[in-house]
Amino acid sequence: MSTAAATADQWGRRRLVRTLVVVAMAALLLLGGLVYAVYSAVASTRTSSLIPADVAQAAEQLPPGPARRDAIAAAAMLAVPPEASRSGTPSARQSPTLTLPPAGRVGPAGVPTGFPKTPEGAIGQLAAIETTVLQSMSIERAHQVHAAWSTTNAVSVEAWELTGNIQAFLSSGAGQYADSLHAAVVATPVAAQVKGVDGTDWVLACVLLDVKAQISTQARIAYGHCERMQWTDQDGGRWVIGDGPAPARAPSTWPGTDLANEAGWKTLTSPADQ
């Protein structure tokens, strides 16, 4: 092999190594960004042994209206450690299920809608809002969706938990590689629960998402999120994020585990699965 050829070969190997190092670092940053975003979202000093049934029973002692809704929203849910969102052993028991209705049309800001005026419909709408926002990983997109899908007195977009998740992801360093390496973030609703209701037009809905990010390797994490969902007659009737402070944090548990069952999560199914 000539000196020139040997030099070119060594340069080619070095370039390959550098490329692999950059991709590996980007994958680690992407995973770190997801972990940091979810950890920031679930970190809370509040602990409680209350499960949704206990919350609903306590709220029933209050008359319908703002006080009852605030009690449901503020009640702490099962406290779980951050590592519960990253892995877990599948439960040997059959998990309870909840059937998610399909969307009927595309609504404002391109968010699927057309869900019925039922607790399951509120969950379906929340899941559509969450997946639209998280899969964009864009502050601008979060503003668009929040403006179209929240009431005037809802939590501001700056204080919205989903906006905070995007900020944490982008500030972690993962954002600088996501576009150039064609990273894709996919958020899939896998479980849900109804924390409480007040009449037929208000539901405290919670959704557990399986969030995956792909570069050359895949990062995956579970993320639980709750919102006050309020029915409005706009656009033929739809669920939106309702008035009042943000609810207590939802437990982010690996789907299908004993801890997920204990936290009240029900595995989502579609009508086609029935």
C-alpha positions in Angstrom: 0.0 0.0 0.0 1.4 3.4 -0.9 2.0 6.1 1.6 -0.8 8.2 0.1 -3.3 5.3 0.2 -2.3 4.4 3.8 -2.8 8.0 4.8 -6.2 8.2 3.1 -7.2 4.9 4.7 -6.2 6.1 8.2 -8.1 9.4 7.6 -11.2 7.5 6.5 -11.1 5.3 9.7 -10.7 8.4 11.9 -13.6 10.1 10.1 -15.7 6.9 10.7 -14.8 6.8 14.4 -15.6 10.5 14.8 -19.0 10.0 13.1 -19.8 7.0 15.4 -18.7 9.0 18.4 -21.0 11.9 17.5 -24.0 9.6 16.9 -23.4 7.7 20.1 -23.1 11.0 22.0 -26.3 12.2 20.4 -28.1 9.0 21.4 -27.0 9.5 25.0 -28.0 13.1 25.0 -31.4 12.2 23.5 -32.0 9.6 26.2 -30.7 12.0 28.9 -33.0 14.7 27.5 -36.0 12.4 27.8 -35.1 11.2 31.3 -34.5 14.8 32.4 -37.7 16.1 30.9 -39.8 13.4 32.6 -37.8 13.6 35.8 -38.5 17.3 35.9 -42.1 16.7 35.3 -42.6 14.0 38.0 -40.3 15.4 40.7 -42.5 16.4 43.6 -42.2 16.5 47.4 -45.8 15.5 47.9 -46.4 11.9 48.8 -49.7 10.1 49.4 -51.1 6.6 49.7 -54.3 7.8 48.0 -55.5 6.0 44.9 -58.1 7.3 42.5 -61.0 5.5 44.2 -60.1 7.2 47.6 -59.9 10.6 45.9 -63.3 10.2 44.2 -64.9 9.0 47.5 -63.5 12.0 49.4 -64.6 14.4 46.7 -68.2 13.0 46.8 -68.6 14.6 50.2 -68.4 18.1 48.6 -71.2 19.7 46.6 -70.7 20.0 42.8 -68.7 23.0 41.7 -65.3 24.6 41.9 -64.4 23.3 45.4 -65.1 19.8 44.4 -63.1 20.1 41.3 -60.2 21.7 43.1 -60.2 18.8 45.7 -60.1 16.2 43.0 -57.3 18.0 41.1 -55.1 18.8 44.2 -55.3 15.3 45.8 -51.8 13.7 45.5 -51.5 10.4 43.6 -49.3 7.5 44.3 -45.7 8.6 44.8 -43.2 6.6 42.7 -39.4 7.0 42.2 -38.0 8.4 38.9 -36.6 5.0 37.9 -40.1 3.6 37.8 -40.5 5.4 34.5 -37.6 3.7 32.8 -38.2 -0.1 33.3 -40.1 -2.6 35.2 -41.1 -6.3 35.4 -44.4 -7.1 33.7 -47.1 -8.0 36.2 -48.2 -11.7 36.4 -51.7 -10.4 37.0 -54.0 -9.3 34.2 -54.2 -5.5 34.1 -57.5 -3.7 34.1 -58.4 -2.1 30.8 -60.2 1.0 29.5 -61.5 1.3 25.9 -60.5 4.5 24.2 -63.0 5.9 21.6 -61.6 6.9 18.2 -61.4 10.5 17.0 -64.0 11.6 14.6 -62.3 14.5 12.8 -59.4 16.9 12.9 -59.9 20.0 15.1 -58.2 23.3 15.7 -54.3 23.4 15.4 -54.5 20.0 13.6 -55.4 18.1 16.8 -57.6 15.0 16.4 -61.0 15.5 18.0 -64.7 14.4 17.8 -64.5 12.4 21.0 -67.8 11.8 22.9 -69.0 13.7 26.0 -67.9 10.9 28.3 -65.0 10.4 30.7 -63.4 8.1 28.1 -63.9 10.9 25.5 -62.1 13.3 27.8 -59.2 10.9 28.0 -59.1 10.5 24.3 -58.9 14.2 23.8 -56.2 14.7 26.3 -54.2 11.9 24.7 -54.6 13.6 21.3 -53.4 16.9 22.8 -50.4 15.3 24.5 -49.2 13.4 21.5 -49.5 16.4 19.2 -47.4 18.5 21.5 -44.7 16.0 22.6 -44.1 14.6 19.1 -43.4 18.1 17.8 -40.8 19.0 20.6 -41.4 22.6 19.6 -42.2 25.5 21.9 -44.0 27.3 19.0 -46.2 24.2 18.5 -47.0 24.0 22.2 -48.2 27.6 22.1 -50.4 26.9 19.1 -52.1 23.8 20.7 -52.5 25.4 24.1 -54.2 28.5 22.6 -56.6 26.3 20.7 -57.3 23.7 23.4 -57.5 25.5 26.8 -59.9 27.9 28.5 -59.0 31.5 29.3 -58.5 30.6 33.0 -56.5 27.4 32.4 -52.8 27.1 33.4 -50.8 29.5 31.2 -48.7 28.0 28.3 -45.5 29.2 30.1 -46.4 27.2 33.2 -47.9 24.2 31.3 -46.2 20.9 32.2 -45.9 19.9 28.5 -44.1 23.2 27.7 -41.7 22.5 30.6 -41.0 19.0 29.2 -40.0 20.4 25.8 -37.8 23.1 27.5 -36.1 20.4 29.5 -35.5 18.2 26.5 -34.2 21.0 24.3 -32.0 22.5 27.0 -30.4 19.1 27.8 -28.4 19.3 24.6 -30.3 16.6 22.8 -32.1 19.3 20.7 -29.0 20.2 18.8 -28.7 16.7 17.3 -32.3 15.9 16.9 -32.9 17.6 13.5 -29.5 16.9 11.9 -29.7 13.2 12.7 -33.4 12.9 11.9 -34.4 11.9 15.4 -38.1 11.1 15.8 -40.0 11.4 19.1 -43.2 9.2 19.2 -45.6 9.4 22.1 -48.1 6.5 22.4 -51.0 6.5 24.9 -50.8 3.1 26.6 -52.8 3.5 29.8 -55.2 5.9 31.5 -57.4 6.6 34.4 -60.2 8.9 35.5 -59.2 10.5 38.8 -62.6 12.1 39.3 -65.7 13.7 37.7 -68.0 16.6 38.4 -71.2 16.3 36.5 -71.1 15.4 32.8 -69.0 18.3 31.6 -65.9 18.0 33.8 -63.3 15.2 34.1 -59.9 14.9 35.7 -58.3 12.7 33.1 -54.9 11.1 33.3 -52.9 9.4 30.5 -49.8 7.3 30.7 -47.6 7.7 27.6 -44.9 5.5 26.1 -42.4 8.1 24.8 -39.7 6.9 22.4 -36.9 8.8 20.7 -34.9 7.3 17.9 -31.5 8.3 16.4 -29.3 5.3 15.8 -30.5 3.7 19.0 -33.8 4.1 20.8 -34.5 5.8 24.1 -37.7 5.0 25.8 -39.5 6.3 28.9 -43.0 6.2 30.5 -44.7 9.5 31.3 -47.9 10.1 33.2 -49.8 13.4 32.9 -53.2 14.7 34.2 -55.4 17.7 33.1 -58.7 19.2 34.1 -60.8 18.4 31.0 -63.9 20.6 30.5 -66.6 20.3 27.9 -67.4 23.3 25.7 -70.1 23.6 23.0 -67.6 25.3 20.6 -67.1 23.6 17.2 -70.0 21.3 17.8 -68.8 20.3 21.2 -65.3 19.2 22.4 -63.2 18.7 25.5 -60.6 21.4 26.3 -58.2 21.9 29.2 -60.3 23.6 31.9 -60.0 26.4 34.4 -57.9 26.2 37.5 -54.4 25.4 38.7 -52.5 22.3 37.4 -53.5 19.0 39.0 -51.2 17.0 41.2 -48.5 15.1 39.3 -49.5 11.7 37.9 -47.3 8.7 38.6 -45.0 7.8 35.7 -44.7 4.0 35.9 -43.6 1.5 33.4 -46.7 0.1 31.7 -48.1 -3.2 32.7 -46.2 -3.5 36.0 -47.6 -4.2 39.4 -46.7 -0.6 40.3 -48.7 0.7 37.4 -51.7 -1.3 38.5 -51.2 0.0 42.1 -51.1 3.6 40.7 -54.5 3.1 39.1 -53.5 2.8 35.5 -55.7 0.9 33.1 -54.3 -0.5 29.8 -55.9 1.3 26.8 -57.8 -0.7 24.2 -59.6 0.3 21.1 -63.2 -0.7 20.1 -61.6 -3.0 17.5 -60.0 -5.0 20.3 -63.4 -5.8 21.8 
